Amino acid sequence: MRPVVLCFSGLDPSGGAGLQADIEAIGQAGAHAAIACTAITIQNSQQVFGFEACAANLVKDQPPQCSMICLLQLLSQVCWVRLIILLC
């Protein structure tokens, strides 16, 4: 059984970074990526035009075996991630 990595990261719709890149890197390391999106960006491969943080309570109930933390925009997101890690 492959280990599961809960990845807290943002969506990069250009595919060059963010969740897409994290899923690929986690898969190459032999694990399965469980995604917790923390922000949605409006961007292309050249420029970021804007972003919106996702609500922290959207990720609070996902029990990780391991975590990769990339893009946290709100203090409430940081608090939930901290709590999840402390409870594991």
KEDORO-967870 format. One record per atom (N, C-alpha, C): residue in three letters; y, x, z. Coordinates in pm, whole numbers, padded with zeros to 5 digits, always signed. Each point is the difference from the previous one (the first is absolute). Example, Ala and Ser with C-alpha at 12.3 -4.5 7.8 and 13.67 -1.06 7.14 Angstrom:
// residues 2
ALA-00569+01319+00780ALA+00119-00089+00000ALA+00120+00090+00000SER+00105-00035-00072SER+00119+00082+00006SER+00109-00077+00073
// end
This chain:
// residues 88
MET-00119+00084+00000MET+00119-00084+00000MET+00124+00088+00000ARG+00093-00031-00088ARG+00124+00077-00010ARG+00094-00035+00115PRO+00069+00100+00056PRO+00100-00031+00104PRO+00115-00080-00059VAL+00066-00077+00085VAL+00114-00080-00042VAL+00127+00063+00056VAL+00100+00017-00086VAL+00130+00053+00041VAL+00102-00111-00018LEU+00065-00041+00109LEU+00108-00097-00008LEU+00127+00076-00036CYS+00057-00032-00113CYS+00116+00073-00053CYS+00124-00086+00009PHE+00097+00042+00079PHE+00129-00066+00010PHE+00093+00067-00100SER+00038-00071-00106SER+00079+00063-00104SER+00076-00105-00079GLY+00091+00044-00084GLY+00081-00090-00081GLY-00054-00012-00141LEU+00039-00108-00067LEU-00040-00025-00138LEU+00097+00069-00095ASP-00053+00086-00084ASP+00077+00065-00107ASP-00048-00061-00131PRO+00075-00094-00059PRO-00048-00068-00120PRO-00013+00093-00121SER+00058+00120+00006SER-00016+00093-00112SER-00135+00072+00007GLY-00069-00010+00116GLY-00132+00060+00014GLY-00003+00147+00031GLY+00115+00063+00014GLY+00004+00144+00022GLY-00017+00044+00144ALA+00016-00092+00091ALA-00010+00032+00143ALA-00036-00128+00074GLY+00016+00001+00130GLY-00023-00121+00077GLY-00146-00039+00006LEU-00024-00130+00013LEU-00135-00052+00019LEU-00098+00045-00108GLN+00042-00004-00126GLN-00090+00037-00108GLN-00048+00144+00015ALA+00092+00090+00026ALA-00035+00141+00017ALA-00084+00021+00126ASP+00031-00074+00105ASP-00077+00012+00125ASP-00144-00047-00019ILE-00019-00113-00071ILE-00134-00050-00026ILE-00081+00105-00076GLU+00060+00060-00099GLU-00069+00102-00078GLU-00036+00122+00085ALA+00094+00048+00080ALA-00025+00118+00084ALA-00108-00029+00105ILE+00004-00117+00060ILE-00100-00037+00101ILE-00138-00011-00065GLY-00006-00060-00119GLY-00126-00011-00072GLY-00056+00136-00037GLN+00086+00093-00041GLN-00045+00135-00034GLN-00051+00074+00123ALA+00046-00040+00118ALA-00047+00062+00124ALA-00130-00064+00048GLY-00050-00100-00074GLY-00127-00061+00034GLY+00008-00120+00093ALA+00118-00055+00015ALA+00018-00114+00091ALA+00046-00123-00079HIS-00004-00114+00066HIS+00049-00125-00056HIS+00139-00027+00058ALA+00096-00034-00084ALA+00136-00027+00044ALA+00019-00147+00035ALA+00041-00027+00122ALA+00044-00133+00042ALA+00152+00006+00009ILE+00068-00083-00074ILE+00143+00014-00019ILE+00081-00095+00088ALA+00104+00053+00062ALA+00099-00078+00072ALA+00136+00034-00062CYS+00050-00090-00083CYS+00126+00026-00071CYS+00118-00015+00096THR+00084+00103+00006THR+00114-00003+00092THR+00134-00024-00070ALA+00003+00017-00133ALA+00124-00022-00074ALA-00032-00024-00147ILE+00086-00078-00064ILE-00010-00023-00143ILE+00126+00059-00062THR-00018+00085-00098THR+00115+00064-00062THR+00028-00059-00138ILE+00124+00011-00041ILE+00042-00035-00135ILE+00038+00134-00063GLN-00085+00048-00092GLN+00023+00133-00053GLN-00074+00021-00131ASN+00037+00108-00066ASN-00077+00049-00113ASN-00037+00145+00032SER-00050+00073-00095SER-00042+00138+00030SER+00118+00094+00019GLN+00120-00045-00026GLN+00119+00085+00011GLN+00089-00031+00120GLN+00002-00126+00043GLN+00102-00040+00097GLN-00048-00118+00085VAL+00042+00000+00127VAL-00025-00114+00089VAL+00127-00085+00003PHE-00016-00129-00029PHE+00114-00091-00005PHE+00015-00081+00128GLY-00108-00012+00075GLY+00005-00075+00124GLY-00138-00010+00061PHE-00004-00051+00123PHE-00128-00022+00067PHE+00017-00106+00106GLU-00112-00056+00041GLU+00000-00095+00111GLU-00120+00030+00087ALA+00024+00015+00129ALA-00109+00027+00095ALA-00081-00127+00022CYS-00130+00015+00016CYS-00089-00111+00032CYS+00002-00023+00151ALA-00025-00122+00041ALA-00002-00033+00142ALA-00112+00076+00071ALA+00029+00051+00117ALA-00097+00080+00075ALA-00123-00080+00039ASN+00015-00128+00026ASN-00116-00079+00042ASN-00104-00018-00110LEU+00033+00036-00123LEU-00097-00008-00109LEU-00111+00105+00013VAL+00025+00106+00076VAL-00098+00108+00010VAL-00062+00013+00138LYS+00042-00077+00096LYS-00039+00024+00138LYS-00148-00025+00029ASP-00069-00083-00076ASP-00137-00036+00032ASP-00105+00077-00080GLN+00039+00104-00070GLN-00096+00076-00080GLN-00053+00117+00082PRO-00128-00004+00040PRO-00057+00107+00083PRO-00044+00120-00083PRO+00067+00112+00013PRO-00035+00118-00078PRO-00109+00084+00066GLN-00074+00074-00082GLN-00086+00107+00052GLN+00079+00131-00004CYS+00097+00006-00090CYS+00086+00117-00015CYS+00128-00050-00066SER+00111+00063+00025SER+00126-00046-00059SER+00072+00109-00076MET+00066-00041-00108MET+00089+00086-00077MET+00133-00073-00003ILE+00103+00057+00058ILE+00127-00071+00015ILE+00103+00066-00092CYS+00056-00080-00093CYS+00089+00058-00100CYS+00141-00054+00004LEU+00019-00130-00015LEU+00135-00053-00014LEU+00021-00115+00097LEU+00073+00027+00107LEU+00036-00104+00096LEU+00151-00016-00003GLN+00046-00124-00019GLN+00142-00025-00017GLN+00067-00058+00124LEU-00076-00071+00083LEU+00058-00070+00113LEU-00056+00051+00132LEU+00081-00003+00103LEU-00046+00038+00133LEU-00118-00087+00043SER+00003-00129-00035SER-00110-00089+00036SER-00130+00043-00066GLN+00007+00054-00122GLN-00121+00052-00067GLN-00053+00121+00077VAL+00088+00089+00039VAL-00039+00120+00076VAL-00067-00041+00130CYS+00055-00099+00067CYS-00057-00046+00127CYS-00139-00057-00019TRP-00021-00081-00105TRP-00134-00055-00025TRP-00099+00110-00033VAL+00039+00096-00084VAL-00090+00110-00035VAL-00037+00080+00125ARG+00098+00026+00085ARG-00026+00071+00124ARG-00101-00076+00087LEU+00020-00130+00010LEU-00091-00082+00080LEU-00142+00001-00059ILE-00011-00013-00130ILE-00132+00004-00065ILE-00070+00132+00030ILE+00073+00109-00011ILE-00060+00132+00025ILE-00041+00014+00146LEU+00083-00047+00092LEU-00032+00010+00142LEU-00123-00083+00037LEU-00022-00111-00069LEU-00113-00089+00031LEU-00132+00049-00060CYS+00006+00094-00091CYS-00122+00048-00066CYS-00074+00103+00082
// end
